[in-house]
Amino acid sequence: MLINQNWNNMKKIIVVAMLIVTSFGAFAYTASPKVSVDYIQEKTKLKDGVTMKDGQMYLIKDGEMTEMLKAVIMSNGTKVLTNGEGFFKNGESFKLENGDVVYMNGKIEKKSP
């Protein structure tokens, strides 16, 4: 009888221990990392460059858009005029359309069709 009672107590201890161990795993799995507001703002901030919006050229600097008043020359020598025309260093030309962006490194991002 004493052995049977000890066995029942041992089973209870094992079950409680298993529940505790599995609950730690569940809490660790469901916890999500916190992302700072600064990180989110940095990722969504506009990159420096120029863009055409509604037929008007804008300069993007430090996340702010202002009207583009004069031609801008990018770090790779690409030049963009206030009318949306651009010229690569080798003399080839291009024309920006609404939504297109030219970053300060000279990379051009065309709007999605």
Phi and psi restraints in degrees (range 20) as a CNS / XPLOR table:
assign (resid 1 and name C) (resid 2 and name N)
       (resid 2 and name CA) (resid 2 and name C) 1.0 -65.2 20.0 2
assign (resid 2 and name N) (resid 2 and name CA)
       (resid 2 and name C) (resid 3 and name N) 1.0 -38.2 20.0 2
assign (resid 2 and name C) (resid 3 and name N)
       (resid 3 and name CA) (resid 3 and name C) 1.0 -66.1 20.0 2
assign (resid 3 and name N) (resid 3 and name CA)
       (resid 3 and name C) (resid 4 and name N) 1.0 -42.3 20.0 2
assign (resid 3 and name C) (resid 4 and name N)
       (resid 4 and name CA) (resid 4 and name C) 1.0 -62.5 20.0 2
assign (resid 4 and name N) (resid 4 and name CA)
       (resid 4 and name C) (resid 5 and name N) 1.0 -40.8 20.0 2
assign (resid 4 and name C) (resid 5 and name N)
       (resid 5 and name CA) (resid 5 and name C) 1.0 -67.4 20.0 2
assign (resid 5 and name N) (resid 5 and name CA)
       (resid 5 and name C) (resid 6 and name N) 1.0 -40.9 20.0 2
assign (resid 5 and name C) (resid 6 and name N)
       (resid 6 and name CA) (resid 6 and name C) 1.0 -64.0 20.0 2
assign (resid 6 and name N) (resid 6 and name CA)
       (resid 6 and name C) (resid 7 and name N) 1.0 -39.4 20.0 2
assign (resid 6 and name C) (resid 7 and name N)
       (resid 7 and name CA) (resid 7 and name C) 1.0 -62.8 20.0 2
assign (resid 7 and name N) (resid 7 and name CA)
       (resid 7 and name C) (resid 8 and name N) 1.0 -42.5 20.0 2
assign (resid 7 and name C) (resid 8 and name N)
       (resid 8 and name CA) (resid 8 and name C) 1.0 -63.2 20.0 2
assign (resid 8 and name N) (resid 8 and name CA)
       (resid 8 and name C) (resid 9 and name N) 1.0 -41.2 20.0 2
assign (resid 8 and name C) (resid 9 and name N)
       (resid 9 and name CA) (resid 9 and name C) 1.0 -64.1 20.0 2
assign (resid 9 and name N) (resid 9 and name CA)
       (resid 9 and name C) (resid 10 and name N) 1.0 -40.6 20.0 2
assign (resid 9 and name C) (resid 10 and name N)
       (resid 10 and name CA) (resid 10 and name C) 1.0 -63.7 20.0 2
assign (resid 10 and name N) (resid 10 and name CA)
       (resid 10 and name C) (resid 11 and name N) 1.0 -40.8 20.0 2
assign (resid 10 and name C) (resid 11 and name N)
       (resid 11 and name CA) (resid 11 and name C) 1.0 -61.5 20.0 2
assign (resid 11 and name N) (resid 11 and name CA)
       (resid 11 and name C) (resid 12 and name N) 1.0 -42.3 20.0 2
assign (resid 11 and name C) (resid 12 and name N)
       (resid 12 and name CA) (resid 12 and name C) 1.0 -62.4 20.0 2
assign (resid 12 and name N) (resid 12 and name CA)
       (resid 12 and name C) (resid 13 and name N) 1.0 -42.6 20.0 2
assign (resid 12 and name C) (resid 13 and name N)
       (resid 13 and name CA) (resid 13 and name C) 1.0 -63.9 20.0 2
assign (resid 13 and name N) (resid 13 and name CA)
       (resid 13 and name C) (resid 14 and name N) 1.0 -42.1 20.0 2
assign (resid 13 and name C) (resid 14 and name N)
       (resid 14 and name CA) (resid 14 and name C) 1.0 -64.3 20.0 2
assign (resid 14 and name N) (resid 14 and name CA)
       (resid 14 and name C) (resid 15 and name N) 1.0 -43.8 20.0 2
assign (resid 14 and name C) (resid 15 and name N)
       (resid 15 and name CA) (resid 15 and name C) 1.0 -63.8 20.0 2
assign (resid 15 and name N) (resid 15 and name CA)
       (resid 15 and name C) (resid 16 and name N) 1.0 -44.4 20.0 2
assign (resid 15 and name C) (resid 16 and name N)
       (resid 16 and name CA) (resid 16 and name C) 1.0 -63.4 20.0 2
assign (resid 16 and name N) (resid 16 and name CA)
       (resid 16 and name C) (resid 17 and name N) 1.0 -42.9 20.0 2
assign (resid 16 and name C) (resid 17 and name N)
       (resid 17 and name CA) (resid 17 and name C) 1.0 -61.7 20.0 2
assign (resid 17 and name N) (resid 17 and name CA)
       (resid 17 and name C) (resid 18 and name N) 1.0 -42.1 20.0 2
assign (resid 17 and name C) (resid 18 and name N)
       (resid 18 and name CA) (resid 18 and name C) 1.0 -63.9 20.0 2
assign (resid 18 and name N) (resid 18 and name CA)
       (resid 18 and name C) (resid 19 and name N) 1.0 -40.4 20.0 2
assign (resid 18 and name C) (resid 19 and name N)
       (resid 19 and name CA) (resid 19 and name C) 1.0 -64.0 20.0 2
assign (resid 19 and name N) (resid 19 and name CA)
       (resid 19 and name C) (resid 20 and name N) 1.0 -40.9 20.0 2
assign (resid 19 and name C) (resid 20 and name N)
       (resid 20 and name CA) (resid 20 and name C) 1.0 -64.4 20.0 2
assign (resid 20 and name N) (resid 20 and name CA)
       (resid 20 and name C) (resid 21 and name N) 1.0 -46.0 20.0 2
assign (resid 20 and name C) (resid 21 and name N)
       (resid 21 and name CA) (resid 21 and name C) 1.0 -63.0 20.0 2
assign (resid 21 and name N) (resid 21 and name CA)
       (resid 21 and name C) (resid 22 and name N) 1.0 -44.7 20.0 2
assign (resid 21 and name C) (resid 22 and name N)
       (resid 22 and name CA) (resid 22 and name C) 1.0 -69.5 20.0 2
assign (resid 22 and name N) (resid 22 and name CA)
       (resid 22 and name C) (resid 23 and name N) 1.0 -30.6 20.0 2
assign (resid 22 and name C) (resid 23 and name N)
       (resid 23 and name CA) (resid 23 and name C) 1.0 -69.0 20.0 2
assign (resid 23 and name N) (resid 23 and name CA)
       (resid 23 and name C) (resid 24 and name N) 1.0 -34.3 20.0 2
assign (resid 23 and name C) (resid 24 and name N)
       (resid 24 and name CA) (resid 24 and name C) 1.0 -62.7 20.0 2
assign (resid 24 and name N) (resid 24 and name CA)
       (resid 24 and name C) (resid 25 and name N) 1.0 -41.1 20.0 2
assign (resid 24 and name C) (resid 25 and name N)
       (resid 25 and name CA) (resid 25 and name C) 1.0 -63.7 20.0 2
assign (resid 25 and name N) (resid 25 and name CA)
       (resid 25 and name C) (resid 26 and name N) 1.0 -39.8 20.0 2
assign (resid 25 and name C) (resid 26 and name N)
       (resid 26 and name CA) (resid 26 and name C) 1.0 -65.9 20.0 2
assign (resid 26 and name N) (resid 26 and name CA)
       (resid 26 and name C) (resid 27 and name N) 1.0 -41.5 20.0 2
assign (resid 26 and name C) (resid 27 and name N)
       (resid 27 and name CA) (resid 27 and name C) 1.0 -67.3 20.0 2
assign (resid 27 and name N) (resid 27 and name CA)
       (resid 27 and name C) (resid 28 and name N) 1.0 -38.8 20.0 2
assign (resid 27 and name C) (resid 28 and name N)
       (resid 28 and name CA) (resid 28 and name C) 1.0 -66.6 20.0 2
assign (resid 28 and name N) (resid 28 and name CA)
       (resid 28 and name C) (resid 29 and name N) 1.0 -35.7 20.0 2
assign (resid 28 and name C) (resid 29 and name N)
       (resid 29 and name CA) (resid 29 and name C) 1.0 -72.3 20.0 2
assign (resid 29 and name N) (resid 29 and name CA)
       (resid 29 and name C) (resid 30 and name N) 1.0 -38.8 20.0 2
assign (resid 29 and name C) (resid 30 and name N)
       (resid 30 and name CA) (resid 30 and name C) 1.0 -84.5 20.0 2
assign (resid 30 and name N) (resid 30 and name CA)
       (resid 30 and name C) (resid 31 and name N) 1.0 -14.0 20.0 2
assign (resid 30 and name C) (resid 31 and name N)
       (resid 31 and name CA) (resid 31 and name C) 1.0 -70.6 20.0 2
assign (resid 31 and name N) (resid 31 and name CA)
       (resid 31 and name C) (resid 32 and name N) 1.0 129.6 20.0 2
assign (resid 31 and name C) (resid 32 and name N)
       (resid 32 and name CA) (resid 32 and name C) 1.0 -106.7 20.0 2
assign (resid 32 and name N) (resid 32 and name CA)
       (resid 32 and name C) (resid 33 and name N) 1.0 145.5 20.0 2
assign (resid 32 and name C) (resid 33 and name N)
       (resid 33 and name CA) (resid 33 and name C) 1.0 -69.4 20.0 2
assign (resid 33 and name N) (resid 33 and name CA)
       (resid 33 and name C) (resid 34 and name N) 1.0 145.4 20.0 2
assign (resid 33 and name C) (resid 34 and name N)
       (resid 34 and name CA) (resid 34 and name C) 1.0 -87.3 20.0 2
assign (resid 34 and name N) (resid 34 and name CA)
       (resid 34 and name C) (resid 35 and name N) 1.0 134.4 20.0 2
assign (resid 34 and name C) (resid 35 and name N)
       (resid 35 and name CA) (resid 35 and name C) 1.0 -109.0 20.0 2
assign (resid 35 and name N) (resid 35 and name CA)
       (resid 35 and name C) (resid 36 and name N) 1.0 127.9 20.0 2
assign (resid 35 and name C) (resid 36 and name N)
       (resid 36 and name CA) (resid 36 and name C) 1.0 -70.5 20.0 2
assign (resid 36 and name N) (resid 36 and name CA)
       (resid 36 and name C) (resid 37 and name N) 1.0 152.8 20.0 2
assign (resid 36 and name C) (resid 37 and name N)
       (resid 37 and name CA) (resid 37 and name C) 1.0 -63.3 20.0 2
assign (resid 37 and name N) (resid 37 and name CA)
       (resid 37 and name C) (resid 38 and name N) 1.0 -36.9 20.0 2
assign (resid 37 and name C) (resid 38 and name N)
       (resid 38 and name CA) (resid 38 and name C) 1.0 -60.4 20.0 2
assign (resid 38 and name N) (resid 38 and name CA)
       (resid 38 and name C) (resid 39 and name N) 1.0 -40.3 20.0 2
assign (resid 38 and name C) (resid 39 and name N)
       (resid 39 and name CA) (resid 39 and name C) 1.0 -63.9 20.0 2
assign (resid 39 and name N) (resid 39 and name CA)
       (resid 39 and name C) (resid 40 and name N) 1.0 -43.7 20.0 2
assign (resid 39 and name C) (resid 40 and name N)
       (resid 40 and name CA) (resid 40 and name C) 1.0 -64.5 20.0 2
assign (resid 40 and name N) (resid 40 and name CA)
       (resid 40 and name C) (resid 41 and name N) 1.0 -43.8 20.0 2
assign (resid 40 and name C) (resid 41 and name N)
       (resid 41 and name CA) (resid 41 and name C) 1.0 -63.7 20.0 2
assign (resid 41 and name N) (resid 41 and name CA)
       (resid 41 and name C) (resid 42 and name N) 1.0 -37.9 20.0 2
assign (resid 41 and name C) (resid 42 and name N)
       (resid 42 and name CA) (resid 42 and name C) 1.0 -64.6 20.0 2
assign (resid 42 and name N) (resid 42 and name CA)
       (resid 42 and name C) (resid 43 and name N) 1.0 -39.9 20.0 2
assign (resid 42 and name C) (resid 43 and name N)
       (resid 43 and name CA) (resid 43 and name C) 1.0 -71.8 20.0 2
assign (resid 43 and name N) (resid 43 and name CA)
       (resid 43 and name C) (resid 44 and name N) 1.0 -28.6 20.0 2
assign (resid 43 and name C) (resid 44 and name N)
       (resid 44 and name CA) (resid 44 and name C) 1.0 -96.3 20.0 2
assign (resid 44 and name N) (resid 44 and name CA)
       (resid 44 and name C) (resid 45 and name N) 1.0 -4.8 20.0 2
assign (resid 44 and name C) (resid 45 and name N)
       (resid 45 and name CA) (resid 45 and name C) 1.0 -65.6 20.0 2
assign (resid 45 and name N) (resid 45 and name CA)
       (resid 45 and name C) (resid 46 and name N) 1.0 140.3 20.0 2
assign (resid 45 and name C) (resid 46 and name N)
       (resid 46 and name CA) (resid 46 and name C) 1.0 -66.2 20.0 2
assign (resid 46 and name N) (resid 46 and name CA)
       (resid 46 and name C) (resid 47 and name N) 1.0 137.5 20.0 2
assign (resid 46 and name C) (resid 47 and name N)
       (resid 47 and name CA) (resid 47 and name C) 1.0 -80.4 20.0 2
assign (resid 47 and name N) (resid 47 and name CA)
       (resid 47 and name C) (resid 48 and name N) 1.0 149.7 20.0 2
assign (resid 47 and name C) (resid 48 and name N)
       (resid 48 and name CA) (resid 48 and name C) 1.0 -63.6 20.0 2
assign (resid 48 and name N) (resid 48 and name CA)
       (resid 48 and name C) (resid 49 and name N) 1.0 138.2 20.0 2
assign (resid 48 and name C) (resid 49 and name N)
       (resid 49 and name CA) (resid 49 and name C) 1.0 164.0 20.0 2
assign (resid 49 and name N) (resid 49 and name CA)
       (resid 49 and name C) (resid 50 and name N) 1.0 -155.3 20.0 2
assign (resid 49 and name C) (resid 50 and name N)
       (resid 50 and name CA) (resid 50 and name C) 1.0 -131.5 20.0 2
assign (resid 50 and name N) (resid 50 and name CA)
       (resid 50 and name C) (resid 51 and name N) 1.0 152.0 20.0 2
assign (resid 50 and name C) (resid 51 and name N)
       (resid 51 and name CA) (resid 51 and name C) 1.0 -146.1 20.0 2
assign (resid 51 and name N) (resid 51 and name CA)
       (resid 51 and name C) (resid 52 and name N) 1.0 157.5 20.0 2
assign (resid 51 and name C) (resid 52 and name N)
       (resid 52 and name CA) (resid 52 and name C) 1.0 -107.4 20.0 2
assign (resid 52 and name N) (resid 52 and name CA)
       (resid 52 and name C) (resid 53 and name N) 1.0 129.4 20.0 2
assign (resid 52 and name C) (resid 53 and name N)
       (resid 53 and name CA) (resid 53 and name C) 1.0 -136.1 20.0 2
assign (resid 53 and name N) (resid 53 and name CA)
       (resid 53 and name C) (resid 54 and name N) 1.0 123.1 20.0 2
assign (resid 53 and name C) (resid 54 and name N)
       (resid 54 and name CA) (resid 54 and name C) 1.0 53.5 20.0 2
assign (resid 54 and name N) (resid 54 and name CA)
       (resid 54 and name C) (resid 55 and name N) 1.0 39.1 20.0 2
assign (resid 54 and name C) (resid 55 and name N)
       (resid 55 and name CA) (resid 55 and name C) 1.0 79.2 20.0 2
assign (resid 55 and name N) (resid 55 and name CA)
       (resid 55 and name C) (resid 56 and name N) 1.0 1.1 20.0 2
assign (resid 55 and name C) (resid 56 and name N)
       (resid 56 and name CA) (resid 56 and name C) 1.0 -113.0 20.0 2
assign (resid 56 and name N) (resid 56 and name CA)
       (resid 56 and name C) (resid 57 and name N) 1.0 140.5 20.0 2
assign (resid 56 and name C) (resid 57 and name N)
       (resid 57 and name CA) (resid 57 and name C) 1.0 -89.6 20.0 2
assign (resid 57 and name N) (resid 57 and name CA)
       (resid 57 and name C) (resid 58 and name N) 1.0 138.0 20.0 2
assign (resid 57 and name C) (resid 58 and name N)
       (resid 58 and name CA) (resid 58 and name C) 1.0 -129.0 20.0 2
assign (resid 58 and name N) (resid 58 and name CA)
       (resid 58 and name C) (resid 59 and name N) 1.0 145.2 20.0 2
assign (resid 58 and name C) (resid 59 and name N)
       (resid 59 and name CA) (resid 59 and name C) 1.0 -96.9 20.0 2
assign (resid 59 and name N) (resid 59 and name CA)
       (resid 59 and name C) (resid 60 and name N) 1.0 131.3 20.0 2
assign (resid 59 and name C) (resid 60 and name N)
       (resid 60 and name CA) (resid 60 and name C) 1.0 -108.0 20.0 2
assign (resid 60 and name N) (resid 60 and name CA)
       (resid 60 and name C) (resid 61 and name N) 1.0 119.2 20.0 2
assign (resid 60 and name C) (resid 61 and name N)
       (resid 61 and name CA) (resid 61 and name C) 1.0 -141.3 20.0 2
assign (resid 61 and name N) (resid 61 and name CA)
       (resid 61 and name C) (resid 62 and name N) 1.0 126.6 20.0 2
assign (resid 61 and name C) (resid 62 and name N)
       (resid 62 and name CA) (resid 62 and name C) 1.0 53.5 20.0 2
assign (resid 62 and name N) (resid 62 and name CA)
       (resid 62 and name C) (resid 63 and name N) 1.0 38.0 20.0 2
assign (resid 62 and name C) (resid 63 and name N)
       (resid 63 and name CA) (resid 63 and name C) 1.0 80.8 20.0 2
assign (resid 63 and name N) (resid 63 and name CA)
       (resid 63 and name C) (resid 64 and name N) 1.0 0.6 20.0 2
assign (resid 63 and name C) (resid 64 and name N)
       (resid 64 and name CA) (resid 64 and name C) 1.0 -109.4 20.0 2
assign (resid 64 and name N) (resid 64 and name CA)
       (resid 64 and name C) (resid 65 and name N) 1.0 138.6 20.0 2
assign (resid 64 and name C) (resid 65 and name N)
       (resid 65 and name CA) (resid 65 and name C) 1.0 -103.5 20.0 2
assign (resid 65 and name N) (resid 65 and name CA)
       (resid 65 and name C) (resid 66 and name N) 1.0 128.8 20.0 2
assign (resid 65 and name C) (resid 66 and name N)
       (resid 66 and name CA) (resid 66 and name C) 1.0 -131.7 20.0 2
assign (resid 66 and name N) (resid 66 and name CA)
       (resid 66 and name C) (resid 67 and name N) 1.0 157.7 20.0 2
assign (resid 66 and name C) (resid 67 and name N)
       (resid 67 and name CA) (resid 67 and name C) 1.0 -60.4 20.0 2
assign (resid 67 and name N) (resid 67 and name CA)
       (resid 67 and name C) (resid 68 and name N) 1.0 135.8 20.0 2
assign (resid 67 and name C) (resid 68 and name N)
       (resid 68 and name CA) (resid 68 and name C) 1.0 -82.9 20.0 2
assign (resid 68 and name N) (resid 68 and name CA)
       (resid 68 and name C) (resid 69 and name N) 1.0 115.0 20.0 2
assign (resid 68 and name C) (resid 69 and name N)
       (resid 69 and name CA) (resid 69 and name C) 1.0 -98.7 20.0 2
assign (resid 69 and name N) (resid 69 and name CA)
       (resid 69 and name C) (resid 70 and name N) 1.0 -17.0 20.0 2
assign (resid 69 and name C) (resid 70 and name N)
       (resid 70 and name CA) (resid 70 and name C) 1.0 -149.4 20.0 2
assign (resid 70 and name N) (resid 70 and name CA)
       (resid 70 and name C) (resid 71 and name N) 1.0 166.4 20.0 2
assign (resid 70 and name C) (resid 71 and name N)
       (resid 71 and name CA) (resid 71 and name C) 1.0 -60.1 20.0 2
assign (resid 71 and name N) (resid 71 and name CA)
       (resid 71 and name C) (resid 72 and name N) 1.0 148.8 20.0 2
assign (resid 71 and name C) (resid 72 and name N)
       (resid 72 and name CA) (resid 72 and name C) 1.0 -121.7 20.0 2
assign (resid 72 and name N) (resid 72 and name CA)
       (resid 72 and name C) (resid 73 and name N) 1.0 133.5 20.0 2
assign (resid 72 and name C) (resid 73 and name N)
       (resid 73 and name CA) (resid 73 and name C) 1.0 -109.0 20.0 2
assign (resid 73 and name N) (resid 73 and name CA)
       (resid 73 and name C) (resid 74 and name N) 1.0 123.1 20.0 2
assign (resid 73 and name C) (resid 74 and name N)
       (resid 74 and name CA) (resid 74 and name C) 1.0 -80.1 20.0 2
assign (resid 74 and name N) (resid 74 and name CA)
       (resid 74 and name C) (resid 75 and name N) 1.0 169.5 20.0 2
assign (resid 74 and name C) (resid 75 and name N)
       (resid 75 and name CA) (resid 75 and name C) 1.0 -63.6 20.0 2
assign (resid 75 and name N) (resid 75 and name CA)
       (resid 75 and name C) (resid 76 and name N) 1.0 -24.2 20.0 2
assign (resid 75 and name C) (resid 76 and name N)
       (resid 76 and name CA) (resid 76 and name C) 1.0 -93.2 20.0 2
assign (resid 76 and name N) (resid 76 and name CA)
       (resid 76 and name C) (resid 77 and name N) 1.0 7.6 20.0 2
assign (resid 76 and name C) (resid 77 and name N)
       (resid 77 and name CA) (resid 77 and name C) 1.0 94.6 20.0 2
assign (resid 77 and name N) (resid 77 and name CA)
       (resid 77 and name C) (resid 78 and name N) 1.0 -4.9 20.0 2
assign (resid 77 and name C) (resid 78 and name N)
       (resid 78 and name CA) (resid 78 and name C) 1.0 -66.6 20.0 2
assign (resid 78 and name N) (resid 78 and name CA)
       (resid 78 and name C) (resid 79 and name N) 1.0 134.9 20.0 2
assign (resid 78 and name C) (resid 79 and name N)
       (resid 79 and name CA) (resid 79 and name C) 1.0 -116.7 20.0 2
assign (resid 79 and name N) (resid 79 and name CA)
       (resid 79 and name C) (resid 80 and name N) 1.0 132.9 20.0 2
assign (resid 79 and name C) (resid 80 and name N)
       (resid 80 and name CA) (resid 80 and name C) 1.0 -121.3 20.0 2
assign (resid 80 and name N) (resid 80 and name CA)
       (resid 80 and name C) (resid 81 and name N) 1.0 129.0 20.0 2
assign (resid 80 and name C) (resid 81 and name N)
       (resid 81 and name CA) (resid 81 and name C) 1.0 -92.1 20.0 2
assign (resid 81 and name N) (resid 81 and name CA)
       (resid 81 and name C) (resid 82 and name N) 1.0 166.8 20.0 2
assign (resid 81 and name C) (resid 82 and name N)
       (resid 82 and name CA) (resid 82 and name C) 1.0 -69.2 20.0 2
assign (resid 82 and name N) (resid 82 and name CA)
       (resid 82 and name C) (resid 83 and name N) 1.0 -13.1 20.0 2
assign (resid 82 and name C) (resid 83 and name N)
       (resid 83 and name CA) (resid 83 and name C) 1.0 -94.7 20.0 2
assign (resid 83 and name N) (resid 83 and name CA)
       (resid 83 and name C) (resid 84 and name N) 1.0 3.7 20.0 2
assign (resid 83 and name C) (resid 84 and name N)
       (resid 84 and name CA) (resid 84 and name C) 1.0 93.7 20.0 2
assign (resid 84 and name N) (resid 84 and name CA)
       (resid 84 and name C) (resid 85 and name N) 1.0 -3.6 20.0 2
assign (resid 84 and name C) (resid 85 and name N)
       (resid 85 and name CA) (resid 85 and name C) 1.0 -78.4 20.0 2
assign (resid 85 and name N) (resid 85 and name CA)
       (resid 85 and name C) (resid 86 and name N) 1.0 146.0 20.0 2
assign (resid 85 and name C) (resid 86 and name N)
       (resid 86 and name CA) (resid 86 and name C) 1.0 -137.8 20.0 2
assign (resid 86 and name N) (resid 86 and name CA)
       (resid 86 and name C) (resid 87 and name N) 1.0 158.3 20.0 2
assign (resid 86 and name C) (resid 87 and name N)
       (resid 87 and name CA) (resid 87 and name C) 1.0 -137.9 20.0 2
assign (resid 87 and name N) (resid 87 and name CA)
       (resid 87 and name C) (resid 88 and name N) 1.0 127.2 20.0 2
assign (resid 87 and name C) (resid 88 and name N)
       (resid 88 and name CA) (resid 88 and name C) 1.0 -76.2 20.0 2
assign (resid 88 and name N) (resid 88 and name CA)
       (resid 88 and name C) (resid 89 and name N) 1.0 164.4 20.0 2
assign (resid 88 and name C) (resid 89 and name N)
       (resid 89 and name CA) (resid 89 and name C) 1.0 -59.2 20.0 2
assign (resid 89 and name N) (resid 89 and name CA)
       (resid 89 and name C) (resid 90 and name N) 1.0 -29.7 20.0 2
assign (resid 89 and name C) (resid 90 and name N)
       (resid 90 and name CA) (resid 90 and name C) 1.0 -81.6 20.0 2
assign (resid 90 and name N) (resid 90 and name CA)
       (resid 90 and name C) (resid 91 and name N) 1.0 0.4 20.0 2
assign (resid 90 and name C) (resid 91 and name N)
       (resid 91 and name CA) (resid 91 and name C) 1.0 100.0 20.0 2
assign (resid 91 and name N) (resid 91 and name CA)
       (resid 91 and name C) (resid 92 and name N) 1.0 -14.9 20.0 2
assign (resid 91 and name C) (resid 92 and name N)
       (resid 92 and name CA) (resid 92 and name C) 1.0 -63.1 20.0 2
assign (resid 92 and name N) (resid 92 and name CA)
       (resid 92 and name C) (resid 93 and name N) 1.0 146.3 20.0 2
assign (resid 92 and name C) (resid 93 and name N)
       (resid 93 and name CA) (resid 93 and name C) 1.0 -114.2 20.0 2
assign (resid 93 and name N) (resid 93 and name CA)
       (resid 93 and name C) (resid 94 and name N) 1.0 163.7 20.0 2
assign (resid 93 and name C) (resid 94 and name N)
       (resid 94 and name CA) (resid 94 and name C) 1.0 -150.6 20.0 2
assign (resid 94 and name N) (resid 94 and name CA)
       (resid 94 and name C) (resid 95 and name N) 1.0 164.2 20.0 2
assign (resid 94 and name C) (resid 95 and name N)
       (resid 95 and name CA) (resid 95 and name C) 1.0 -129.3 20.0 2
assign (resid 95 and name N) (resid 95 and name CA)
       (resid 95 and name C) (resid 96 and name N) 1.0 126.2 20.0 2
assign (resid 95 and name C) (resid 96 and name N)
       (resid 96 and name CA) (resid 96 and name C) 1.0 -80.3 20.0 2
assign (resid 96 and name N) (resid 96 and name CA)
       (resid 96 and name C) (resid 97 and name N) 1.0 146.8 20.0 2
assign (resid 96 and name C) (resid 97 and name N)
       (resid 97 and name CA) (resid 97 and name C) 1.0 -114.9 20.0 2
assign (resid 97 and name N) (resid 97 and name CA)
       (resid 97 and name C) (resid 98 and name N) 1.0 168.3 20.0 2
assign (resid 97 and name C) (resid 98 and name N)
       (resid 98 and name CA) (resid 98 and name C) 1.0 -52.7 20.0 2
assign (resid 98 and name N) (resid 98 and name CA)
       (resid 98 and name C) (resid 99 and name N) 1.0 129.0 20.0 2
assign (resid 98 and name C) (resid 99 and name N)
       (resid 99 and name CA) (resid 99 and name C) 1.0 94.6 20.0 2
assign (resid 99 and name N) (resid 99 and name CA)
       (resid 99 and name C) (resid 100 and name N) 1.0 -15.0 20.0 2
assign (resid 99 and name C) (resid 100 and name N)
       (resid 100 and name CA) (resid 100 and name C) 1.0 -73.0 20.0 2
assign (resid 100 and name N) (resid 100 and name CA)
       (resid 100 and name C) (resid 101 and name N) 1.0 148.7 20.0 2
assign (resid 100 and name C) (resid 101 and name N)
       (resid 101 and name CA) (resid 101 and name C) 1.0 -131.7 20.0 2
assign (resid 101 and name N) (resid 101 and name CA)
       (resid 101 and name C) (resid 102 and name N) 1.0 140.6 20.0 2
assign (resid 101 and name C) (resid 102 and name N)
       (resid 102 and name CA) (resid 102 and name C) 1.0 -118.0 20.0 2
assign (resid 102 and name N) (resid 102 and name CA)
       (resid 102 and name C) (resid 103 and name N) 1.0 116.6 20.0 2
assign (resid 102 and name C) (resid 103 and name N)
       (resid 103 and name CA) (resid 103 and name C) 1.0 -79.4 20.0 2
assign (resid 103 and name N) (resid 103 and name CA)
       (resid 103 and name C) (resid 104 and name N) 1.0 163.1 20.0 2
assign (resid 103 and name C) (resid 104 and name N)
       (resid 104 and name CA) (resid 104 and name C) 1.0 -63.3 20.0 2
assign (resid 104 and name N) (resid 104 and name CA)
       (resid 104 and name C) (resid 105 and name N) 1.0 -19.4 20.0 2
assign (resid 104 and name C) (resid 105 and name N)
       (resid 105 and name CA) (resid 105 and name C) 1.0 -84.4 20.0 2
assign (resid 105 and name N) (resid 105 and name CA)
       (resid 105 and name C) (resid 106 and name N) 1.0 -0.9 20.0 2
assign (resid 105 and name C) (resid 106 and name N)
       (resid 106 and name CA) (resid 106 and name C) 1.0 95.2 20.0 2
assign (resid 106 and name N) (resid 106 and name CA)
       (resid 106 and name C) (resid 107 and name N) 1.0 -5.7 20.0 2
assign (resid 106 and name C) (resid 107 and name N)
       (resid 107 and name CA) (resid 107 and name C) 1.0 -70.7 20.0 2
assign (resid 107 and name N) (resid 107 and name CA)
       (resid 107 and name C) (resid 108 and name N) 1.0 134.1 20.0 2
assign (resid 107 and name C) (resid 108 and name N)
       (resid 108 and name CA) (resid 108 and name C) 1.0 -104.8 20.0 2
assign (resid 108 and name N) (resid 108 and name CA)
       (resid 108 and name C) (resid 109 and name N) 1.0 131.3 20.0 2
assign (resid 108 and name C) (resid 109 and name N)
       (resid 109 and name CA) (resid 109 and name C) 1.0 -116.6 20.0 2
assign (resid 109 and name N) (resid 109 and name CA)
       (resid 109 and name C) (resid 110 and name N) 1.0 112.3 20.0 2
assign (resid 109 and name C) (resid 110 and name N)
       (resid 110 and name CA) (resid 110 and name C) 1.0 -81.5 20.0 2
assign (resid 110 and name N) (resid 110 and name CA)
       (resid 110 and name C) (resid 111 and name N) 1.0 145.4 20.0 2
assign (resid 110 and name C) (resid 111 and name N)
       (resid 111 and name CA) (resid 111 and name C) 1.0 -63.7 20.0 2
assign (resid 111 and name N) (resid 111 and name CA)
       (resid 111 and name C) (resid 112 and name N) 1.0 153.8 20.0 2
assign (resid 111 and name C) (resid 112 and name N)
       (resid 112 and name CA) (resid 112 and name C) 1.0 -72.3 20.0 2
assign (resid 112 and name N) (resid 112 and name CA)
       (resid 112 and name C) (resid 113 and name N) 1.0 141.7 20.0 2
